[in-house]
Amino acid sequence: MKHFLSVLALILITITSTHASTAQIYWHKMLPNSPMPRAILDLISSDELGEEKTGTTVNVGKGGVAVNTGKPGGSGTNVNVGHGGVGVNVKGKGNTQVGVGKGGVSVNTGHKGEPVVVKVHPGGSPFNYIYAATETQVHDDPQVALFFLEKDLSPSSKFDLRFTKMTSGSPFLSRSQANTIPFSSNKLPGILTRFQVEPSSVTAKAIKKTLVECEEPAMDGESKLCATSLESMMEFSMMSLGTRDVQASSTTVKEKSGDVEVKKTYSVAPAGVRALGGEKLVACHAQPYPYAVFYCHTTGKSKAYKVALVGNDGTKVEAVAVCHLDTAKWNPKHLAFQVLKVKPGSIPVCHFLPEDHVVWSVSK
């Protein structure tokens, strides 16, 4: 029995790290010339990033099996096998816990309190262009400052920005794992039960909002997909762009001299604007959900840029900016129009991407 439990625990440790390896292998097989951007790396096991490891210990006793692949300071992976089933705890910035017992499987990707923590914004996603902005969103949403006009994208231009992550950074599931979990608003009660989310909570409302927005039809002339795995995101992007010769880009903080989530003035560095390839893009926006979900859509005629920004405190950011050349079909009350005081279709509208979003373009 002890031997069986030891083997079972080691199998579970392998499961927690297998998807990271599989994702890396799949990426390099499909996109050998495209580096994986930080927004995606952050959602894959930290072991894949070459962080310090201290090894794996396995202890077998009367209570079952305890496996610890921990790092200094309590981070790492713990597996405990006892009479009540199996518990897996992946410690780090936000714990991921998997419990296997008589009641089935539950996943906890949360911090203190609720099992799942998601960020909630005052209105609809500012990067979903069919929605009108609420009054609260116009005044309180930190994404407001990300919108600007293309004519303002030049060396020495200044922007008052704060780069916030739209989600709590829930990890990717493999496609095979994601495909076993319902992803539909009419399955919401079961989804909340699976992830131990209280139905009346703010988290439950955010999960429902993500499902509903994912089920909305695409805007005229665009295609969309809510990607529930890295594999599905990659394949949708390559199919939409019509080639495997693509690159993925995300906003990256290069040197942090202060809190990037505090608004500060950034200046465009000399020679700091570099165009990415093509006028057709796929933008993938992170959604609040218990595991990584990205709202991906083609953007119509657009341009993308990498922009070197320097904050007034010395913080350096390589920001990704997208400029939409045709906004005629956007909701006239969309956040961008209210902030920039322009009308749909009148002038290109641009925005910087938050750190946890990804834009796909044809490689130059």
BELBEL-V105885 format. One record per pair of residues at least 6 apart in sequence whose ideal C-beta (glycine too) atoms are under 7 Angstrom apart, sorted by the first residue. I is the first residue (numbers start at 1). GAP is how many residues later the second one is. Records with the same first field share a line. If there is no record, write none. Layout:
# BELBEL-V105885
I: GAP / GAP
This chain:
# BELBEL-V105885
2: 58
5: 55 / 59 / 60 / 76
6: 52 / 54 / 59
8: 73 / 78
9: 49 / 56 / 58 / 70 / 72
10: 57
12: 67 / 74 / 76
13: 43 / 54 / 56 / 64 / 66
16: 61 / 72 / 74
17: 28 / 30
19: 153 / 155
20: 24 / 25 / 27 / 28
22: 152
23: 21 / 149 / 207
24: 24
26: 205
27: 9
30: 204 / 214
31: 215
33: 330
34: 212 / 213 / 214 / 329
37: 211 / 212 / 213 / 321
38: 212 / 214
39: 211 / 316 / 317 / 318 / 319
40: 190 / 208 / 318
41: 8
42: 127
43: 126 / 128 / 129 / 249
44: 128
46: 46
47: 6
52: 19
53: 18
54: 16 / 17 / 18
56: 11 / 13
57: 11
58: 7 / 9
59: 7
63: 19
64: 16 / 17 / 18 / 19
65: 16
66: 14
67: 11 / 12
68: 8 / 10
69: 7 / 8
70: 6 / 8
74: 17
75: 16 / 17
76: 15
77: 11 / 13
78: 11
79: 7 / 9
80: 7
84: 17
85: 14 / 15 / 16 / 17
86: 14
87: 10 / 12
88: 9 / 10
89: 6 / 8
90: 6
94: 15 / 16 / 17 / 23 / 74 / 75
96: 12 / 13 / 75
97: 11
98: 7 / 9
99: 7
106: 88 / 90
107: 88 / 183
108: 7 / 88
109: 7 / 61 / 62 / 181 / 182
110: 6 / 7
111: 6
114: 83 / 84 / 87 / 89
115: 80 / 81 / 82
116: 79 / 81 / 87 / 174
117: 51 / 86
118: 49 / 50 / 85 / 88 / 170 / 171
119: 47 / 48 / 49 / 169
120: 82 / 86 / 168
121: 20
122: 12 / 14 / 15 / 18 / 19
123: 10 / 11 / 13 / 14 / 18
124: 7
125: 88 / 160 / 170
126: 15 / 17 / 209
127: 156 / 158
128: 85 / 167
129: 90 / 201 / 202 / 205
130: 86 / 89 / 201
131: 200 / 203
132: 199 / 201 / 202
133: 200 / 201 / 202 / 205
137: 198
138: 6 / 197 / 200
142: 20 / 22
144: 191 / 195
145: 15 / 16 / 17 / 118
146: 15 / 205 / 206
147: 189 / 192 / 193 / 202 / 204
148: 11 / 202
149: 191 / 198 / 201
150: 173 / 198 / 200
153: 120 / 152 / 154 / 168 / 197
154: 114
155: 113 / 115 / 116 / 117 / 118
156: 111 / 112
157: 111
158: 107 / 108 / 109
159: 107
160: 103 / 105
161: 102 / 105 / 191
162: 98 / 99 / 100 / 101
163: 88 / 90 / 97 / 98 / 154 / 191 / 192
164: 97 / 190
165: 189 / 190 / 191
166: 119 / 120 / 188 / 190
167: 119 / 120 / 121 / 189
169: 187
170: 119 / 120 / 121 / 122
171: 120 / 121
172: 57 / 58 / 119 / 120
173: 55 / 56 / 118
174: 55
175: 54 / 56 / 57
178: 50 / 51
182: 8 / 9
183: 45
184: 27
185: 23 / 26 / 27 / 30
188: 20 / 23
191: 16
192: 7 / 12 / 15
195: 95
197: 6 / 7 / 10
198: 6
206: 82
207: 82
210: 77 / 78 / 79 / 83
213: 82
214: 12 / 81
218: 6 / 79
219: 110
220: 109
221: 79 / 108
222: 75 / 76 / 78
223: 17 / 74 / 75
224: 72 / 73
225: 7 / 11 / 71
226: 67 / 69
227: 6 / 9 / 57 / 66 / 67 / 69
228: 65
233: 51 / 61 / 63
236: 60
237: 9 / 45 / 59 / 123
238: 6 / 8
240: 42 / 58
241: 39 / 41 / 119 / 121
243: 119
245: 117 / 118
246: 114 / 115 / 116 / 117
247: 114 / 116
248: 110 / 112
249: 27 / 57 / 71 / 110
250: 70 / 103 / 105 / 107 / 108
251: 66 / 67 / 68 / 69 / 101 / 102 / 103 / 104
252: 66
253: 7 / 62 / 64 / 102
254: 62 / 63 / 64
255: 60 / 61
256: 59
257: 54 / 56 / 57 / 58
258: 6 / 55 / 57
260: 55
264: 47 / 48 / 49
265: 46 / 47
266: 43 / 44 / 45 / 51
267: 42 / 43
268: 39 / 40 / 41
269: 39 / 40 / 41
272: 35 / 36
273: 32 / 34
274: 31 / 32
275: 28 / 30
276: 28 / 29 / 30 / 85
277: 84 / 85 / 86 / 87
278: 83 / 84
279: 22 / 23 / 24
280: 18
281: 18 / 21 / 23 / 41 / 78 / 79 / 80
282: 14 / 16 / 78
283: 14 / 16 / 39 / 76
284: 10 / 12 / 73 / 74
285: 9 / 10 / 72
286: 8 / 70 / 71
287: 6 / 7 / 8
299: 23 / 25
300: 24 / 26
301: 24 / 25
302: 20 / 21 / 22 / 23
303: 20 / 22
304: 16 / 17 / 18 / 55 / 57
305: 16
306: 12 / 14
307: 12 / 14
308: 10
309: 8 / 10
310: 6
319: 33
320: 32 / 33 / 39
321: 29 / 30 / 31
322: 28 / 29 / 31 / 37
323: 25 / 27
324: 24 / 25
325: 23
326: 19
327: 17 / 18 / 22
328: 16 / 17
330: 14
332: 12
336: 13
337: 6 / 7
340: 9
353: 6
